[in-house]
Amino acid sequence: MTVGDAAIRGAAFLRAAGLASPVLDASLLLADILNTDKVGLILAGPEPLVEDAYRRFEQSLERRRAGECAAYILGRKEFRGLDFTVTTDVLVPRPDTETLAEVALSRIDERTRTRAGVSSPAPLALLDLGTGSGALAVTLKHERSALRVCASDISGKALEVARKNALKILQPTTGGELPISFIESDLFDRIGASPGPVRFDFIISNPPYVPTAVLVDLAPEVRREPPLALDGGKDGLDLIRRIIAEAPPFLCPGGTLLMEADPDQIRTIAGILESRGYSDIQMYRDLAGQMRVIGGSYSA
């Protein structure tokens, strides 16, 4: 059997199981076993596949059919071109969340321009609340190296994953120093109790926002992700309400709060932000044209 034949069989196996992206998943799993990428897999198509490699490929396919997502099987997930380690202790980074990263970068650049005439301005500070794998915190630090970044999570195991990602992706450019402050905290409870900024120009979060009753209806691979990172309470807004209410003392004057949410929740969140005294409330669409990110500034 050739590599190409195995890829076709693998895709057919996953398609028969009713999975949404059988060709992509089969290709990713086989490429990982062969220690190559998608281009290398195509080039290797005519080559014979050794029996041991095919056996391991079948095992990966069985795990995927059983409802384990490809990212957990591979132990990694790409986010904005960076390779993040993921485990079952963290939410898998998703393309939707790249919208939050893009909005944050745009707002960071905008704030940097407004301070262009200030003599020796302090570096902008950002808090990634509920960092999970660290995808947002590490990406933003990677793309804007002058940014002071703190990342917090209620889960110590998630923070271990985030630290590993920071070390893997950022440490080669920082001379061995960990360039992000990590804090184990239930939202803002311990922010300021550890080294790092106490007030931030930006607070960003991809909080749990799935209504509790909806969790049972999620795809099998999503239900395997940490419930703590998904369950947003009865209407999905429990954590979002807390973040909006508790963020102001931790924002610099005119600081910005940015959050990802379900498109159906965005306008409700806008009302909550307004009622709590936030201004310049803006909503942003993802690549599918759905409202995905919302933010507001706080000056009081």
Secondary structure, 3 states (H helix, E strand, C coil): CEHHHHHHHHHHHHHHCCCCCHHHHHHHHHHHHCCCCHHHHHHCCCCECCHHHHHHHHHHHHHHHCCCCHHHHHCEEEECCEEEECCCCCCCCCHHHHHHHHHHHHHHHHHHHHCCCCCCCCCCEEEEECCCCCHHHHHHHHHCCCCEEEEEECCHHHHHHHHHHHHHHHHHHCCCCCCEEEEECCCCCCCCCCCCCCCEEEEEECCCCECHHHHHHCCHHHHCCCHHHCECCCCCCHHHHHHHHHCHHHEEEEEEEEEECCHHHHHHHHHHHHHCCCEEEEEEECCCCCEEEEEEEECC
